């Protein structure tokens, strides 16, 4: 069986994939051979292959490729234990747990926020949740190469492992009575964000030490999952600084 190719579209995503060392080859329209991405690929010894606009659209599955794509090595998942170990020497640590995020655009945007604010790792479920796909890579604009992601079969077991390592579990849910601003985020925090449609499962909520919400004054009663995650992650980073 032919191995599925991992094609990531777009200039920024291609550049960051090259810089991270995860690029196998660069695919580009011939009229863009002077592009900085091409020069960077050649400096790194990465093959540059010229393709027509039609071929790029077919390979990328979208016409929004800017004439540049990269064939990447499949992104590997980390063990949760290795994420915990890598942050063990830090005074403050944040691990983000995602419960039911199915939209690759949401996950890509979340990884971008995680990279921006120094989140130590992300935990996703192996079922019912989007994984590390080419679309996630494109939307993350390269953050996928730097944020450690663990894929686990059971979030409750992952929470137990994090608690054993000294993490406090803070879940964001619209049913909460406590504002996200009322929690002390010093130390080790495992932040849980659920899907926009279904929220966080009852079992995960029952394992939480704190359940918080983002107070809103508008007419819409929920936020996009990536927006909510970004607000919470940025707030935790700000409070610690």
Beta strands, then each sheet from edge to edge (+ up, - down):
strand 1: 7-9
strand 2: 23-28
strand 3: 47-50
strand 4: 68-72
strand 5: 93-99
strand 6: 121-125
strand 7: 149-152
strand 8: 168-172
strand 9: 178-179
strand 10: 188-194
strand 11: 210-213
sheet 1: 1+ 4- 2+ 3+
sheet 2: 7+ 6+ 5+ 10+ 8+ 11+ 9+
end
